[in-house]
Amino acid sequence: MRLILLRHAPSLTGGLLAGRRDVAADCGDRAALSRLAARIAAEAAGAGVLASPALRCRQTAAALGLRPDRLDPALWEQDLGAWEGTDPARLPDLGPLSPDALAGHRPPGGESFTDMAARVIPVLTALDRDTVVIAHAGTVRAALSMVVGPAALSFSVAPLSMTVLRRAGADWAVDGVNLTWGT
């Protein structure tokens, strides 16, 4: 079984953190969307489609010509609490943290990466067929954490990128991360 995880198109946030805010996506790069749609058709013919209910994910799915079989609220991005809508340059410096400590850190009023992964992973592990998932960078990292643990926070996940995981029995492997085709 394969998971083909797609990060939504760029968020229209003016450079501010979106997290759980329901913001639109910029689906104007038709060439990039066309290349990604062709790749999905080649990689995932007949796969199920699952998406976060966030507007940016629904817009990206539509721009790719995909119809989600369902929208799952567990796939929402990490709740950044008081950091929602903040310029990333204004975030507090947390200093050097181990991957475990960083994964466990909660923004004021928000959830940690560990909290988010605890709601995302059961959805992914319950899937029983190849599935395309249209979601967020945090969701993709949560999936990667099934293989590498909290070190998943070190992966870049670009808008309109594809990450592919494969499951054999209960074990997951990473086939590719942050794959783009001129996006």
Secondary structure by P-SEA (a helix, b strand, c coil): cccbbbbcccccccccccccccccccccaaaaaaaaaaaaaaccccbbbbbcccaaaaaaaaaaccccccccccccccccccccccccccccccccccaaaaaaccccccccaaaaaaacaaaaaacccbbbbbbcaaaaaaaaaaccccccccccccccbbbbbbbcccbbbbccccccccc
